[in-house]
Amino acid sequence: MEQYAMKSHFIDNRRDHRNTASMTTGNKSIVQRALAELIETGGVEALEPLLSDDFVHHRPDSTSSTKTEWLTAVRTALTPLADMRVEIHHLLADGDHVVMHSRRQLPDAGPEIAVVDIWRIENGLIAEGWEIIEPAAQAAANLTWWEPADQA
C-alpha cells in the first residue's frame, strides 16, 4: 500500500494584537447596531456614520468598493429587498473582527441565500467588510467543487 503525504499550507493572517473581552464585545455590538439600523430604517443613512471614511468592502471575485460605492450599492439593493427576511444564525467576535452567518429570503417564497459577512472594526468604526453569498438551492452542487468535471 502506497502512502502519500498531502502538503497543505495554513496561512494565519491575523494581526498580532492583545484582545480583551470588552474589545470583542464592543465590536460585536457595533455590528449589531449597524445591522439593526439598516433593517429597522430600511436605509443606509443610519449605517453611514458607523463606517470609517476609508471603509473598503471586498467581494469573492477580488473586487473592492469604497464606502461611497458600497453604500450606493446597498441603497440600490434595499428597494427590491425591502421585505427580505433575515435570520442571523451566528454572530461571533474575536478581537477586531466580527463574523455573521445569516440566511436571507425574499418575500413570497423567493430565493433563499446563505451569507457570511466578516467585519473589521478600527477605532469604534467598521473599517473593512468581506461578504460570501451562496444561493441555498445551489449548496449541494457547491459541496463537490473539487471533483473533476465529467470527461464525457
N, C-alpha and C positions, 0 to 999 in steps of 0.2 A: 504494500500500500504506500503510495507516494503522499507526502505531505507538502503542502505549500504554505508558505508564510505570506500573509496578506500585509502589505505595507500600507499603513494608514498614517495620516498626519493630522494631528489635532493642533489647531491654532487657537490660542486664547488671546483675544484682542481686548479683554477688559483692561481698563485703566488701573493702575496701582493707586488705590485710594483707601483710606480707612473709613469704612462705612459705620454709621451709627444707626441704631433702631429708629431714632427720631428723624434722621435724614430720609430713610426709606419710607417711613410712614408719611412724612410731609410730602414727599414726591408722589406717592400714591394718591394722596388727597388732591394734589394739583391736577392730575389726570382725571380723577373722578369729578372734580368741579368743572373741568373743561367739557367732559362728555355730558354732564348734567345740563350745563348751559346750552350746549348745542342741541340736545334733544328737547329740552323744555321750550326754548325760544324758537327753534327751527331756523335760526340764522347764525351767521358767523360773527356778528358784531360783539357778542359776549366772549367769544373764543379768541378773538384777535389780541386782546391785551395779555392773554396767558402765553402767547408765543413770543420768543425773543425776536429782536429785529433781524437777526441773521439766521433765523429758522430755516432749516433745509428738510425737505421731505424726499425720501428715497423710495424708489419702486424696484421690484424684482428685475425689471429689464435694464437696470443700471442707469435709468434716467433720474434726474432730481429736479425739484422745483423750489423756488424761493417762497418766502412767506406770502407775498402778494399773489404769486401764481397758484399756490396751493389753496389759499382762501378763496380765490376766484373759482377754482375747480370744485371745491366743496360747496360754495354758494350755488353754482350751476347744478350740481347733483342733488341738492336739497329739494328743489322744486318737484321733480318726479318722485323723489324718495320720501316726501313729507310724511307719509303714513307707514313707513317701513317699521317693522317690529325688530327690536334689538334685544337679544338675550346675552348678557355677559356671563360667561361660564367661569372664567378665571381672571383675576386681577392681581398680578404678582409684582413685587418690587424688590430690587436689590441695588442698594446704593443709589446712583444717579439714573438708573434705568427702571422703567415700569413696562410690564408686558400685559396686554389684554387679549384674551381669546374670546371671541363672540360669534354668535350665529345671527344672521340678519335675514329677514324675509320681507319681500314686497307684499302689499295687501292683496286680497282676493286670490290667495293661493299662488302668488307669484313666485319666481325663483328664489331659492334659499342659498346663501353663501356662508362659508366659514371664513373668519377673518382673524389674523393675528397682527396686532399693532405693537410696535416697540417704540417707546418714547424715551428720550434722554433729557433729563432736567438739568439746567445750569442756572445758578443764581435765582432760583424760585420760578423760572420760566421754562417752557418746553422749547428746547433748542434744536432737537432733531427728531424725526419720525421715520419709521420703516413700516411698510404695510404689505402683507401677503394675503391675497384673496383667492379662495378656491370655491367654485360652484359646487354645492353639495352633491348635485346629480353626477358630477364627474369624479368624485372622490375615489370610487373603486378603480377606475381606469388609472388614476394618478398613483395608486399604490404599487403599480408594476412598471414604473418609468424606466427602471434599469434593465428590464428584459429586452432582448433583441427583437427587432421588428420581424414579422414573418418574411421569409425569403421566397414566397410563392411566385 
